[in-house]
Amino acid sequence: MPKDQLFLLQPGFFKESEGPFYCGDSVAVEGLLSFFPQLRNEVDVHYIGAPCPRAAIVALIGADNQSAPVLVLGHGRVVSDAGVETRTHNGVRFIDAPDQIRRYLSAQYGVAHAG
């Protein structure tokens, strides 16, 4: 079963002539990875540039779903927490809400939950 694929925005991006910026939603997920580095062995983490189109995401879940952070579930992955909200594109399930990504990672890989 292929690993889950997590896409986070690389920090230090610019919007026209302003910046550098970081994505607050990506930082929130990155914080969980920092607290529980073992998650990096369970999930393939990809850091992508901010400009669209984001080809790596588009290839998996389409141009309409290229927001980041996003977690693309491995084929056949059974979500252990029924409260986690997933979306689907062409049969590929994904999670694109940062709080839901963190909830999934906590439940799926047995690390602490947000209090």
DALINWO-V547627 format. One record per helix or strand. SS is the DSSP state (H for helix, E for strand). FROM is the first residue (numbers start at 1). LEN is the number of residues. If there is no record, write none. Layout:
[[SS	FROM	LEN] [SS	FROM	LEN]]
This chain:
[[E	4	6] [E	13	3] [E	18	4] [H	24	12] [H	39	4] [E	43	6] [H	55	7] [H	63	3] [E	70	3] [E	87	3] [E	92	4] [H	98	12]]
